[in-house]
Amino acid sequence: MKLTAIDFETANSNPASVCAVGISVMEDGAVEEKYYSLIRPEENVSWFSRMNISVHGIYPEEVTDAPDFRAVYHEMAPYFEDAVVIAHNARFDMGCLKAACLNTGIAVPHLHYFDTVELSRKVFRSLPRHRLNDLCDYLGVELNHHNALSDSYGCLMIAVSAMNLTGVYDPEELCSVCNIRMKEL
C-alpha cells in the first residue's frame, strides 16, 4: 500500500500558479519525505500576490531559475502510481494539480484521493480546529507551516495517526470506517 501526501503553494489566487510542491510517501509502512521543488509559474499566471508571499515566504526571484510545471510534473508523476493520494484541504491541492495540468497541456492524472481535514474531523472529534498546524501540534509533529514538503509530511502523519488509532491501515477501508468519501480526479 502506497499513500502519497501532496501540498502545493501558489503565487496568487489562481490555482494554476503553483510555485512549490512537496510530496511525502508511506510505502510498506516506511514514511519518508520524498520530493520538494520550487516551480516557476507559467507566464500567464506568474504574478505573485503580497498575500501569498506573506503566507509561504516564496518571492518571485526565488523561482526565476526553478523548473516549470511540465518538468516538475514528470518528476512528481511516479509518486502517484499505485497510490492513494491525500492532502489537507484536498479541494485546494487537487484543484492546483488539475489547473496546472490544464494550463500546461498535460493530461490530468486519474487519481484516487481523500482529504485529511475530513479524516481528522472524524478521528479527532474533540479538537476544536482541524487546521494542519493545530493537528500537527496536537500530534507532536514538527511543522514548518507553508513549506510544501513539511506540510505534506504533516498531512501524511495525520493519516498515519488516524490509521494507528483506528487499527485500519488500508486507505480505502479507512475511508469506509471513518465514513469519508474517496474521491477521483
ZINORFEN-V12906 format. One record per residue. N is the residue number from 0. PHI is phi in radians with two decimals (none if undefined). PSI is psi in radians with two decimals (* if undefined). BURIAL is I if it has 9 or more other ideal C-beta (glycine too) atoms within 8 Angstrom, else O. Layout:
<<N:PHI:PSI:BURIAL> <N:PHI:PSI:BURIAL>>
This chain:
<<0:none:2.31:I> <1:-2.14:2.23:I> <2:-2.10:2.12:I> <3:-2.01:2.05:I> <4:-1.70:2.37:I> <5:-2.28:2.55:I> <6:-2.51:2.34:I> <7:-1.99:2.63:I> <8:-2.05:2.55:I> <9:-2.10:2.68:I> <10:-1.30:-0.52:I> <11:-2.69:-2.90:I> <12:-1.30:-0.16:O> <13:-1.38:2.15:I> <14:-1.10:-0.32:I> <15:-1.40:-0.13:I> <16:-1.51:0.68:I> <17:-1.01:2.33:I> <18:-2.19:-0.08:I> <19:-2.82:2.62:I> <20:-2.45:2.51:I> <21:-2.29:2.45:I> <22:-2.35:2.25:I> <23:-2.15:2.53:I> <24:-2.30:2.48:I> <25:-2.06:2.16:I> <26:-2.42:2.26:O> <27:0.93:0.68:O> <28:1.44:-0.14:O> <29:-1.68:2.27:O> <30:-1.87:2.32:I> <31:-2.49:2.56:O> <32:-1.42:2.16:O> <33:-1.86:-0.84:O> <34:-2.59:2.38:I> <35:-2.50:2.44:I> <36:-2.68:2.44:I> <37:-1.28:2.72:I> <38:-2.34:2.32:I> <39:-1.44:1.95:I> <40:-1.06:2.63:I> <41:-1.05:2.63:I> <42:-0.89:-0.71:O> <43:-1.26:-0.15:O> <44:-2.37:0.48:I> <45:-1.54:-0.09:I> <46:-1.31:2.55:O> <47:-1.84:2.22:I> <48:-1.50:2.57:I> <49:-1.03:-0.66:O> <50:-1.09:-0.82:O> <51:-1.12:-0.73:I> <52:-1.05:-0.71:I> <53:-1.16:-0.44:O> <54:-1.39:-0.93:O> <55:-1.82:-0.24:I> <56:1.29:0.29:O> <57:-1.69:2.18:I> <58:-1.79:2.70:O> <59:-0.93:-0.69:O> <60:-1.16:-0.36:O> <61:-1.29:-0.38:O> <62:-1.85:0.05:I> <63:-0.95:-0.76:O> <64:-1.78:0.16:O> <65:-1.29:2.74:I> <66:-1.18:2.70:O> <67:-1.41:3.06:I> <68:-1.08:-0.67:I> <69:-0.99:-0.82:O> <70:-1.15:-0.76:O> <71:-1.17:-0.69:I> <72:-1.03:-0.71:I> <73:-1.11:-0.51:O> <74:-1.39:-0.55:I> <75:-1.35:-0.68:I> <76:-0.87:-0.71:I> <77:-1.05:-0.45:O> <78:-1.25:-0.31:I> <79:-1.50:-0.35:I> <80:-1.14:2.25:O> <81:0.96:0.60:O> <82:-2.19:2.68:I> <83:-1.66:2.28:I> <84:-1.72:2.46:I> <85:-2.27:2.72:I> <86:-2.70:2.65:I> <87:-1.60:1.95:I> <88:1.26:1.04:I> <89:-1.02:-0.51:I> <90:-0.99:-0.72:O> <91:-1.16:-0.94:I> <92:-1.19:-0.70:I> <93:-1.19:-0.60:I> <94:-1.11:-0.69:I> <95:-1.13:-0.82:I> <96:-1.03:-0.84:I> <97:-1.12:-0.82:I> <98:-1.12:-0.74:I> <99:-1.15:-0.67:I> <100:-1.10:-0.87:I> <101:-1.09:-0.67:I> <102:-1.19:-0.42:I> <103:-1.92:0.06:I> <104:1.37:0.29:O> <105:-1.58:2.41:I> <106:-1.08:2.30:O> <107:-1.16:2.22:I> <108:-1.20:2.62:I> <109:-1.56:1.96:O> <110:-2.21:2.60:I> <111:-1.78:2.30:I> <112:-2.58:2.83:I> <113:-2.50:2.90:I> <114:-1.79:2.18:I> <115:-1.31:-0.24:I> <116:-1.15:-0.86:I> <117:-1.05:-0.77:I> <118:-1.06:-0.81:I> <119:-1.14:-0.57:I> <120:-1.16:-0.50:I> <121:-1.47:-0.68:I> <122:-1.55:-0.65:I> <123:-1.97:1.00:I> <124:-1.04:-0.54:O> <125:-1.32:-0.24:O> <126:-1.30:2.40:I> <127:-1.27:-0.46:O> <128:-2.32:2.66:O> <129:-2.18:0.56:I> <130:-1.26:2.71:O> <131:-0.99:-0.84:I> <132:-1.14:-0.65:I> <133:-1.15:-0.76:I> <134:-1.16:-0.73:I> <135:-1.12:-0.69:I> <136:-1.03:-0.84:O> <137:-1.06:-0.70:O> <138:-1.51:-0.10:I> <139:1.30:0.50:O> <140:-1.68:2.13:I> <141:-1.15:2.34:O> <142:-2.41:2.24:I> <143:-1.77:1.46:O> <144:-1.00:2.34:I> <145:1.32:0.19:I> <146:-1.57:2.11:I> <147:-1.01:-0.67:I> <148:-1.21:-0.77:I> <149:-1.09:-0.74:I> <150:-1.12:-0.69:I> <151:-1.14:-0.68:I> <152:-1.15:-0.76:I> <153:-1.04:-0.74:I> <154:-1.05:-0.79:I> <155:-1.08:-0.70:I> <156:-1.18:-0.51:I> <157:-1.12:-0.81:I> <158:-1.12:-0.75:I> <159:-1.09:-0.74:I> <160:-1.10:-0.71:I> <161:-1.11:-0.71:I> <162:-1.10:-0.77:I> <163:-1.13:-0.67:O> <164:-1.22:-0.66:O> <165:-1.55:-0.34:I> <166:1.31:0.26:O> <167:-1.95:2.05:O> <168:-1.91:-0.07:O> <169:-1.60:2.16:O> <170:-1.00:-0.71:I> <171:-1.17:-0.72:I> <172:-1.17:-0.66:I> <173:-1.04:-0.78:I> <174:-1.05:-0.75:I> <175:-1.11:-0.85:O> <176:-1.08:-0.67:O> <177:-1.57:0.03:I> <178:1.00:0.82:O> <179:-2.13:2.71:I> <180:-1.59:2.28:O> <181:-1.37:2.25:I> <182:-1.93:2.95:I> <183:-2.20:2.48:O> <184:-1.81:*:I>>
